[in-house]
Amino acid sequence: MANKTRLFNIRITYDKHARFKKYAEEKGLSMGGILLGYIDTLLDGTGEVHGFEEGGRVTAKWDDPLDAIRDQYRPGEDF
């Protein structure tokens, strides 16, 4: 019986996705293939984890696109 596979989704910014896609195309690889290769190196002990600081995960900063206008309306006055 063939190995079953699962779909694996991640959240990534549009900019980072575009840059990763360009990188993969320049190397002649698929984005999925790069990620699967990285995961394989982690699982077989030959690779290192990146994106973590000692003691915990590094979380990407999220910029709220509505941050500049969030406080301009007052409940009961404007709506």
PyMOL commands that place a pseudoatom at each C-alpha (Angstrom):
pseudoatom trace, name=CA, resn=MET, resi=1, chain=A, elem=C, hetatm=0, pos=[0.000, 0.000, 0.000]
pseudoatom trace, name=CA, resn=ALA, resi=2, chain=A, elem=C, hetatm=0, pos=[1.328, 3.454, -0.946]
pseudoatom trace, name=CA, resn=ASN, resi=3, chain=A, elem=C, hetatm=0, pos=[2.142, 6.026, 1.720]
pseudoatom trace, name=CA, resn=LYS, resi=4, chain=A, elem=C, hetatm=0, pos=[-0.799, 8.273, 2.384]
pseudoatom trace, name=CA, resn=THR, resi=5, chain=A, elem=C, hetatm=0, pos=[-0.161, 11.996, 2.410]
pseudoatom trace, name=CA, resn=ARG, resi=6, chain=A, elem=C, hetatm=0, pos=[-1.704, 14.941, 4.221]
pseudoatom trace, name=CA, resn=LEU, resi=7, chain=A, elem=C, hetatm=0, pos=[-2.165, 18.517, 3.146]
pseudoatom trace, name=CA, resn=PHE, resi=8, chain=A, elem=C, hetatm=0, pos=[-0.137, 20.870, 5.353]
pseudoatom trace, name=CA, resn=ASN, resi=9, chain=A, elem=C, hetatm=0, pos=[-1.097, 24.550, 5.422]
pseudoatom trace, name=CA, resn=ILE, resi=10, chain=A, elem=C, hetatm=0, pos=[0.938, 27.385, 6.891]
pseudoatom trace, name=CA, resn=ARG, resi=11, chain=A, elem=C, hetatm=0, pos=[0.333, 31.097, 7.224]
pseudoatom trace, name=CA, resn=ILE, resi=12, chain=A, elem=C, hetatm=0, pos=[2.860, 33.219, 5.350]
pseudoatom trace, name=CA, resn=THR, resi=13, chain=A, elem=C, hetatm=0, pos=[2.885, 36.871, 4.326]
pseudoatom trace, name=CA, resn=TYR, resi=14, chain=A, elem=C, hetatm=0, pos=[2.302, 37.703, 0.674]
pseudoatom trace, name=CA, resn=ASP, resi=15, chain=A, elem=C, hetatm=0, pos=[5.772, 39.214, 0.432]
pseudoatom trace, name=CA, resn=LYS, resi=16, chain=A, elem=C, hetatm=0, pos=[7.508, 36.208, 1.961]
pseudoatom trace, name=CA, resn=HIS, resi=17, chain=A, elem=C, hetatm=0, pos=[5.519, 33.849, -0.284]
pseudoatom trace, name=CA, resn=ALA, resi=18, chain=A, elem=C, hetatm=0, pos=[6.512, 35.823, -3.386]
pseudoatom trace, name=CA, resn=ARG, resi=19, chain=A, elem=C, hetatm=0, pos=[10.177, 35.857, -2.360]
pseudoatom trace, name=CA, resn=PHE, resi=20, chain=A, elem=C, hetatm=0, pos=[10.150, 32.131, -1.552]
pseudoatom trace, name=CA, resn=LYS, resi=21, chain=A, elem=C, hetatm=0, pos=[8.441, 31.339, -4.855]
pseudoatom trace, name=CA, resn=LYS, resi=22, chain=A, elem=C, hetatm=0, pos=[11.069, 33.362, -6.745]
pseudoatom trace, name=CA, resn=TYR, resi=23, chain=A, elem=C, hetatm=0, pos=[13.853, 31.589, -4.833]
pseudoatom trace, name=CA, resn=ALA, resi=24, chain=A, elem=C, hetatm=0, pos=[12.407, 28.172, -5.668]
pseudoatom trace, name=CA, resn=GLU, resi=25, chain=A, elem=C, hetatm=0, pos=[12.009, 29.073, -9.347]
pseudoatom trace, name=CA, resn=GLU, resi=26, chain=A, elem=C, hetatm=0, pos=[15.597, 30.343, -9.528]
pseudoatom trace, name=CA, resn=LYS, resi=27, chain=A, elem=C, hetatm=0, pos=[16.818, 27.038, -8.057]
pseudoatom trace, name=CA, resn=GLY, resi=28, chain=A, elem=C, hetatm=0, pos=[14.533, 24.986, -10.334]
pseudoatom trace, name=CA, resn=LEU, resi=29, chain=A, elem=C, hetatm=0, pos=[12.735, 23.476, -7.346]
pseudoatom trace, name=CA, resn=SER, resi=30, chain=A, elem=C, hetatm=0, pos=[9.196, 23.417, -6.034]
pseudoatom trace, name=CA, resn=MET, resi=31, chain=A, elem=C, hetatm=0, pos=[8.370, 25.254, -2.830]
pseudoatom trace, name=CA, resn=GLY, resi=32, chain=A, elem=C, hetatm=0, pos=[6.862, 22.057, -1.425]
pseudoatom trace, name=CA, resn=GLY, resi=33, chain=A, elem=C, hetatm=0, pos=[9.972, 20.096, -2.333]
pseudoatom trace, name=CA, resn=ILE, resi=34, chain=A, elem=C, hetatm=0, pos=[12.184, 22.559, -0.483]
pseudoatom trace, name=CA, resn=LEU, resi=35, chain=A, elem=C, hetatm=0, pos=[10.001, 22.374, 2.631]
pseudoatom trace, name=CA, resn=LEU, resi=36, chain=A, elem=C, hetatm=0, pos=[9.799, 18.574, 2.518]
pseudoatom trace, name=CA, resn=GLY, resi=37, chain=A, elem=C, hetatm=0, pos=[13.576, 18.370, 2.146]
pseudoatom trace, name=CA, resn=TYR, resi=38, chain=A, elem=C, hetatm=0, pos=[14.041, 20.661, 5.154]
pseudoatom trace, name=CA, resn=ILE, resi=39, chain=A, elem=C, hetatm=0, pos=[11.629, 18.586, 7.243]
pseudoatom trace, name=CA, resn=ASP, resi=40, chain=A, elem=C, hetatm=0, pos=[13.483, 15.410, 6.258]
pseudoatom trace, name=CA, resn=THR, resi=41, chain=A, elem=C, hetatm=0, pos=[16.806, 16.872, 7.473]
pseudoatom trace, name=CA, resn=LEU, resi=42, chain=A, elem=C, hetatm=0, pos=[15.211, 17.765, 10.814]
pseudoatom trace, name=CA, resn=LEU, resi=43, chain=A, elem=C, hetatm=0, pos=[13.758, 14.287, 11.231]
pseudoatom trace, name=CA, resn=ASP, resi=44, chain=A, elem=C, hetatm=0, pos=[16.975, 12.454, 10.324]
pseudoatom trace, name=CA, resn=GLY, resi=45, chain=A, elem=C, hetatm=0, pos=[19.073, 14.702, 12.578]
pseudoatom trace, name=CA, resn=THR, resi=46, chain=A, elem=C, hetatm=0, pos=[21.218, 16.264, 9.854]
pseudoatom trace, name=CA, resn=GLY, resi=47, chain=A, elem=C, hetatm=0, pos=[19.500, 19.665, 9.846]
pseudoatom trace, name=CA, resn=GLU, resi=48, chain=A, elem=C, hetatm=0, pos=[19.110, 22.487, 12.324]
pseudoatom trace, name=CA, resn=VAL, resi=49, chain=A, elem=C, hetatm=0, pos=[15.946, 24.293, 13.365]
pseudoatom trace, name=CA, resn=HIS, resi=50, chain=A, elem=C, hetatm=0, pos=[15.863, 27.942, 12.312]
pseudoatom trace, name=CA, resn=GLY, resi=51, chain=A, elem=C, hetatm=0, pos=[13.592, 30.745, 13.483]
pseudoatom trace, name=CA, resn=PHE, resi=52, chain=A, elem=C, hetatm=0, pos=[13.709, 29.964, 17.191]
pseudoatom trace, name=CA, resn=GLU, resi=53, chain=A, elem=C, hetatm=0, pos=[15.545, 31.717, 19.960]
pseudoatom trace, name=CA, resn=GLU, resi=54, chain=A, elem=C, hetatm=0, pos=[16.736, 29.978, 23.081]
pseudoatom trace, name=CA, resn=GLY, resi=55, chain=A, elem=C, hetatm=0, pos=[13.748, 29.231, 25.252]
pseudoatom trace, name=CA, resn=GLY, resi=56, chain=A, elem=C, hetatm=0, pos=[10.988, 29.640, 22.709]
pseudoatom trace, name=CA, resn=ARG, resi=57, chain=A, elem=C, hetatm=0, pos=[9.524, 30.415, 19.367]
pseudoatom trace, name=CA, resn=VAL, resi=58, chain=A, elem=C, hetatm=0, pos=[10.086, 33.627, 17.481]
pseudoatom trace, name=CA, resn=THR, resi=59, chain=A, elem=C, hetatm=0, pos=[6.718, 34.931, 16.373]
pseudoatom trace, name=CA, resn=ALA, resi=60, chain=A, elem=C, hetatm=0, pos=[6.395, 37.108, 13.303]
pseudoatom trace, name=CA, resn=LYS, resi=61, chain=A, elem=C, hetatm=0, pos=[5.118, 40.617, 13.988]
pseudoatom trace, name=CA, resn=TRP, resi=62, chain=A, elem=C, hetatm=0, pos=[1.672, 41.213, 12.538]
pseudoatom trace, name=CA, resn=ASP, resi=63, chain=A, elem=C, hetatm=0, pos=[0.837, 44.730, 11.401]
pseudoatom trace, name=CA, resn=ASP, resi=64, chain=A, elem=C, hetatm=0, pos=[-2.861, 45.565, 11.638]
pseudoatom trace, name=CA, resn=PRO, resi=65, chain=A, elem=C, hetatm=0, pos=[-3.834, 47.159, 8.297]
pseudoatom trace, name=CA, resn=LEU, resi=66, chain=A, elem=C, hetatm=0, pos=[-6.611, 49.124, 10.025]
pseudoatom trace, name=CA, resn=ASP, resi=67, chain=A, elem=C, hetatm=0, pos=[-4.482, 50.325, 12.922]
pseudoatom trace, name=CA, resn=ALA, resi=68, chain=A, elem=C, hetatm=0, pos=[-4.343, 53.908, 11.604]
pseudoatom trace, name=CA, resn=ILE, resi=69, chain=A, elem=C, hetatm=0, pos=[-8.150, 54.275, 11.593]
pseudoatom trace, name=CA, resn=ARG, resi=70, chain=A, elem=C, hetatm=0, pos=[-9.295, 52.062, 14.471]
pseudoatom trace, name=CA, resn=ASP, resi=71, chain=A, elem=C, hetatm=0, pos=[-9.827, 54.927, 16.932]
pseudoatom trace, name=CA, resn=GLN, resi=72, chain=A, elem=C, hetatm=0, pos=[-11.318, 57.544, 14.615]
pseudoatom trace, name=CA, resn=TYR, resi=73, chain=A, elem=C, hetatm=0, pos=[-14.953, 56.506, 15.189]
pseudoatom trace, name=CA, resn=ARG, resi=74, chain=A, elem=C, hetatm=0, pos=[-16.798, 56.693, 18.517]
pseudoatom trace, name=CA, resn=PRO, resi=75, chain=A, elem=C, hetatm=0, pos=[-19.678, 54.341, 19.462]
pseudoatom trace, name=CA, resn=GLY, resi=76, chain=A, elem=C, hetatm=0, pos=[-22.897, 56.315, 19.905]
pseudoatom trace, name=CA, resn=GLU, resi=77, chain=A, elem=C, hetatm=0, pos=[-21.532, 59.264, 17.955]
pseudoatom trace, name=CA, resn=ASP, resi=78, chain=A, elem=C, hetatm=0, pos=[-20.528, 57.910, 14.581]
pseudoatom trace, name=CA, resn=PHE, resi=79, chain=A, elem=C, hetatm=0, pos=[-22.531, 54.676, 14.506]
for i in range(1, 79): cmd.bond("trace and resi %d" % i, "trace and resi %d" % (i + 1))
show_as sticks, trace
zoom trace
